[in-house]
C-alpha cells in the first residue's frame, strides 16, 4: 500500500511538471507527454495490483509515450496540412478578387469606349 501511494504521488508530480512544460511543445510532444503520463499512471495502478508498481509505471509510461507520440504526430500532420490548405485558399481568394477587379475595369473601359463610338456616329 505504501508503494502504491508513493507511485501515485510521484505520478502526480510528474504530470504536473509535464503539463506545465507541455504548453511550449508541439502537438507531437504534447501527445508523447500525455500518453506517457497516462500510461505511467495506469501502469502504476496495474503494477500495484501485482506488487510491482514501479515496473508497471515504467512499462505503462513507455507504451503510453509511444502511443501518444504516434497520435500526436498524426494530429500535427493534419494541422500542418490544414494550415497549408488554408494558405492556398487565401491565396486563391486574393487572386479571384484581383481578377474581378480587372473584369470590372475592362467592363467600364468597354462601356466608355462604346459610349464614345455612339457619340461619334451621331
N, C-alpha and C positions, 0 to 999 in steps of 0.2 A: 504494500500500500504506500509506503514511504517513497519507493522508487517511482510509482505512478505519479505521485504529487510532484516530485522533482521534475519528471518528464513534462508534465503539464505546465509547470511554471516556466521551465526552460523553453518550451514551445511558445508560450505566450510572449516571453521576452523577445524571442527571435521573430515572431510575427509582427510585433510592434516595431521593431527595428527595421524589418524589411518593408513594412508598409510605409514608414517614413521615407525610406530611400526610394521606394517604387515610383514616387512622383516624378523623378527625373529619368526614369527608364523608358525604353521603347516598349511597344506592345509585346514584343518577343520577350524582353526582360521581365516585364510585368507578369506574363504568363508563366515564365520559369519560376519566378519568386512565389507567385500564388500557388502554383502546382506543388512546388517543393514544400511550402508551409502546410498546405492541406494534407499532402502525403505524409509529412513528418508527424503531424498531429494524429492522423488516422493510424499511422504505423505504430506510434507510441501507445495508443489505446489497444490496438490488437496485440502488440508485443507484451503489454502488461498482463493480458489475459493468459499468456503462456510464460510469464515471469521473465521476459526479455524486452522491456520497453525501449531501451536504448537501441538495440539491434533493430527492433521494429521501426523506430523513428528514422534510423539511418536508411533502411531499405525503402520505407514508405516515402521518405524525402527524396531519395534518388529517383524512384519511379515517378513520383509526382512532378519532380522538376523536368524530367524528360517529356512527360505528357503535357505539362504546361508549356514547355518550350515549343513543342510541335503545334499546339493550338495557337499560342501567341504568335508564332511565325506565320501561320496561315492567316490570322487576323491582320497582321502587319502587311502581308502581301495584298490582301483585299483593300486595306486602307490606301496603300500606295497606288493600286490600280484605280481606285475611285478618285483619288486626287489627280491622277494623270487624265482620266476621262473628264473630270470637271474642268481642268485646264483647257482641254481640247474643245469642249462645249463653249466655254467662254470665248476662246479664240474664234470659233466659227460664228458665234453670235456677233462679235465685233465686225467680222468680215461681211456678214449679211447686212448689218446696219450701214456699213460703208457703201455696199452695192446699192441699197435702197436710196441712199443719198445721191449717188451718181445717177440713178434712174430718174429721180425727181429733177435733177439739174438738166438732164437730157430732155425730159418732157417739157420743162419750162423753156429751154432754149429752142426746142422744136416748135412749140406753140408761139413763141416770139417771132421766129422766122416765118412761120406760116401767116401770122398777122401782117408782117411787113410785106409778104408777097401779095396778100389780098389788097393791101393799100396801093401797091404798085400797079396792079391791074385795073384799078378803078380809075 
